[in-house]
Amino acid sequence: MTQPAATRRGLLATTGAALLAGCTGGDTTDEPPTISPIRLHQFVDDDPELVVADSRPVNIDRAELAASAERVQSLLATLPLPFGADSVPNGHIRQRLTDAAREATDRVAEARTAPTRLAALNSLRRARSRARYAAAGWAFVADDQTATALETERNAAVSEAESIRADYRYLGTDPVSAALVHGLIEHHLDDVIDHSAPSRGETSQLLTVAEWGEQAEAAQAHLDAVEHLSTQFESSLPAEAGSVESSLSAAVETLTAALQQQQEGLPATASDDENSLTARLRNRLRDEGLERVDRVPHAPGPASGLIAATDAAAALLAHGRFEDALGDDDSFGAETASAVRATRSTAVDAITTALDEAPRSDLARPVLATIARSVQFADQELNRISRDVRPTRLDDPIARYRAATLRARSVPTACQRTLDALEE
């Protein structure tokens, strides 16, 4: 598990492709030829280094990752795998426990090849919760495990998280670095405190116990991350480091006011020719901007609020870029596999280029990581195509690629606005 590096892959050979230029093949008939799924799948690369992965300026110790992996193994070791009908007679329940154990194992494997230690830590946290689901379910059978005991365990973790949040100190010397780390911690605490209890929709007592076990383990894994991140970050600071909380709060207030003013200028949802790619892309960008602006006041603290405001600024700027580039040409589709590939390559290149061009790459990285995931979602859509398709069938992934390009190209400016707000 290595620290991230912005890499340019051979896949980006078509980076000169124009952002909003119409992409057409050589067929001049009214009905473009269909596109083979084989050709679409050829250029969808699941390599995590293809796009920017999230990382923060804090050293995550390998020993912490090893401890989490060991926790998963110890939970799975309590299970009589593979489950048989003699141990768990109900086939549905048996499959649920088996699936949870398998997912836990898969998450551990995912952590071993994660592009950053932060990604590994997140994968192992999910592995722990899924392993505990299976272990708690089996403990109901083998050891009379109760939901009440697990609920008590989870509630104790919630109380601890509330205590940490009440006395939290935003130590730091550089507000950007501090925000990136404290923002992570805010989200971990928020996930413990505000996470809903199991739905109680399960008719099986065993599965109810399994769900409470999953929740209890997830809460403890979040607390473990909080302790580790806090300890590691504070140990990197000089003894005289003070609080940056007031600086972060003031910057978020400034950015929020600017964002709210910007969003007032957004046009209404496109209503003419709703099925056109142009309308779909305009609406996607508009909705992304509104959604991200709304996240800022609901952030769990000033540190995560600063990152959310940077993300929101990039989304609103992306909508402006779209309107400015629209002109008279509204042909944004792709009628050949090579045109789809060029559109995707442009999006990936925009992400890696933005990381290079941002005034603070560490501030840009979490925003670009979110954009990169939208590219991966589009990739997944293409991978699910199993037969020849008309080009219009690709409008949704094409819109995702186009939106990702526009948002990524807006990130450097958004980062600069955040830096300016911190200096006021």
Residue pairs with C-beta under 8 A, 6 or more apart in sequence:
1 62
1 65
1 111
1 112
1 113
1 114
1 115
1 116
1 117
1 119
1 120
2 115
2 116
3 55
3 116
3 117
4 52
4 53
4 55
4 115
4 116
4 365
5 49
6 52
6 352
6 355
6 356
6 361
7 49
7 352
8 349
8 352
9 45
9 47
9 49
9 50
9 348
11 43
11 45
11 50
11 345
11 348
12 345
12 348
12 349
12 352
13 345
14 341
14 342
14 345
14 346
15 345
15 346
15 349
17 23
17 342
17 343
17 345
17 346
18 346
19 325
19 346
19 402
19 405
19 406
19 409
20 322
20 325
20 326
20 329
20 332
20 402
21 329
22 329
22 331
22 332
22 333
23 331
23 333
23 334
23 335
23 336
23 339
23 340
23 342
23 343
24 32
24 331
24 335
24 336
24 339
25 32
25 33
25 335
25 336
25 338
25 339
27 33
27 335
31 390
32 335
32 336
32 390
32 391
34 388
34 389
34 390
35 336
35 337
35 340
35 388
35 389
35 390
35 391
35 394
36 337
36 388
37 382
37 385
37 386
37 387
37 388
37 389
39 337
40 337
40 340
40 382
40 385
40 394
41 382
41 383
41 385
42 337
43 337
43 340
43 341
43 344
43 345
44 344
44 379
44 382
44 383
45 379
46 376
46 379
48 113
48 114
48 115
48 119
49 115
50 348
51 348
51 351
51 352
51 368
51 369
51 372
51 375
51 376
52 351
52 352
52 355
52 365
52 368
52 369
52 372
53 114
53 115
53 116
53 118
53 119
53 369
53 372
54 116
54 118
54 119
54 365
54 366
54 369
55 116
55 117
55 118
55 119
55 365
56 118
56 180
56 181
56 184
56 362
56 366
57 177
57 180
57 181
57 362
58 181
58 184
58 229
58 232
58 233
58 236
59 232
59 236
60 117
60 118
60 120
60 121
60 228
60 229
60 232
61 228
61 232
62 117
64 121
64 224
64 228
65 111
65 117
65 120
65 121
65 124
68 121
68 124
68 125
68 127
68 128
68 221
68 224
69 108
69 111
69 124
69 127
71 128
71 131
72 104
72 105
72 107
72 108
72 124
72 127
72 128
72 131
73 108
75 104
75 128
75 131
75 132
75 134
75 135
75 217
76 101
76 104
76 105
76 131
76 134
76 135
78 135
78 138
78 139
79 97
79 101
79 134
79 135
79 138
80 87
80 138
81 98
81 101
82 98
83 94
83 97
83 98
85 91
85 94
87 138
87 141
88 94
88 97
88 138
88 141
88 206
90 204
93 137
93 204
93 206
93 207
96 137
96 207
96 210
97 133
97 134
97 137
97 138
97 210
98 134
100 130
100 131
100 133
100 134
100 137
100 210
100 214
101 130
101 131
101 134
103 127
103 130
104 127
104 128
104 130
104 131
104 134
105 127
107 123
107 124
107 126
107 127
107 130
108 123
108 124
108 127
110 123
111 119
111 120
111 121
111 123
111 124
111 127
112 120
114 120
114 123
118 184
121 225
124 221
125 218
125 221
125 222
125 225
128 217
128 218
128 220
128 221
129 214
129 215
129 217
129 218
129 221
130 214
131 217
132 213
132 214
132 216
132 217
132 218
133 210
133 211
133 213
133 214
133 217
134 210
135 213
136 145
136 150
136 209
136 210
136 212
136 213
136 214
136 216
137 206
137 207
137 209
137 210
137 213
139 145
139 209
139 213
140 146
140 205
140 206
140 209
140 210
141 206
145 209
145 213
146 209
147 205
147 208
147 209
147 212
150 209
150 212
150 213
150 215
150 216
151 197
151 212
151 216
153 216
153 220
154 197
154 212
154 215
154 216
154 219
157 192
157 216
157 219
157 220
157 222
157 223
158 192
158 193
158 219
160 223
161 189
161 192
161 193
161 219
161 222
161 223
161 226
162 193
164 189
164 223
164 226
165 189
165 193
168 185
168 189
168 301
169 243
169 245
170 178
170 182
170 243
170 244
170 245
170 248
170 302
170 303
171 178
171 233
171 234
171 237
171 241
171 242
171 243
171 244
172 178
172 179
172 181
172 182
172 237
172 241
172 242
172 243
172 244
173 237
173 238
173 241
173 242
173 244
175 244
175 247
175 248
175 251
175 306
175 422
176 360
176 362
176 363
176 418
176 419
176 422
177 362
178 244
178 248
178 303
179 244
179 248
179 302
179 303
179 304
179 306
179 307
180 303
180 307
180 362
180 363
180 366
181 229
181 233
181 303
182 233
182 248
182 301
182 303
182 304
183 301
183 303
183 304
183 306
183 307
184 225
184 229
185 225
185 226
185 229
185 230
185 303
186 299
186 300
186 301
186 303
186 304
187 300
187 304
188 222
188 223
188 225
188 226
188 229
189 222
189 226
189 300
190 300
191 218
191 222
192 219
192 222
192 223
195 215
195 218
195 219
197 212
197 215
198 208
198 211
198 212
198 214
198 215
199 211
200 208
202 208
202 211
234 241
245 302
247 422
248 302
248 303
248 305
248 306
248 422
249 302
250 421
250 424
251 306
251 309
251 418
251 421
251 422
251 424
252 296
252 299
252 302
252 305
252 306
252 309
252 421
254 421
254 424
255 296
255 306
255 309
255 310
255 313
255 417
255 418
255 421
256 296
256 297
256 305
256 309
258 313
258 417
259 293
259 296
259 309
259 312
259 313
259 316
260 293
262 293
262 313
262 316
263 289
263 290
263 293
263 316
266 286
266 289
266 290
266 316
266 319
267 282
267 286
267 323
269 283
269 286
270 278
270 279
270 282
270 283
272 279
273 279
274 280
276 330
277 332
277 333
277 395
277 398
277 399
278 326
278 330
278 332
280 395
280 396
280 399
281 322
281 332
281 399
281 402
281 403
282 319
282 322
282 323
284 399
284 400
284 403
285 315
285 318
285 319
285 322
285 403
285 406
286 319
288 315
288 318
288 319
288 403
288 407
289 312
289 315
289 316
289 318
289 319
291 315
292 308
292 311
292 312
292 315
292 316
293 312
293 315
293 316
295 308
295 311
295 312
296 305
296 308
296 309
296 312
297 305
299 305
299 307
299 308
306 418
307 363
307 366
307 367
309 418
310 363
310 367
310 411
310 414
310 415
310 417
310 418
311 366
311 367
311 370
311 414
313 410
313 413
313 414
313 417
313 418
314 367
314 371
314 407
314 408
314 410
314 411
314 413
314 414
315 407
315 410
317 410
317 413
317 414
318 403
318 406
318 407
318 409
318 410
319 406
321 406
321 409
321 410
322 406
332 398
332 399
332 402
333 391
333 392
333 394
333 395
333 398
334 340
334 342
334 343
334 391
334 394
334 398
335 391
336 391
340 382
340 394
340 397
340 398
343 398
343 401
343 402
344 375
344 378
344 379
344 401
346 401
346 405
347 375
347 401
347 402
347 404
347 405
347 408
348 375
350 404
350 405
350 408
350 409
351 368
351 371
351 372
351 375
351 404
351 408
353 408
353 409
354 364
354 368
354 408
354 409
354 411
354 412
355 361
355 364
355 365
355 368
357 412
358 364
358 411
358 412
358 415
359 412
359 415
359 416
359 419
360 415
360 419
363 415
363 418
363 419
364 411
364 412
364 415
367 411
367 414
367 415
368 408
368 411
371 404
371 407
371 408
371 411
372 404
374 400
374 403
374 404
374 407
375 400
375 401
375 404
377 400
378 396
378 397
378 398
378 400
378 401
378 404
379 397
381 396
381 397
381 400
382 394
382 397
385 393
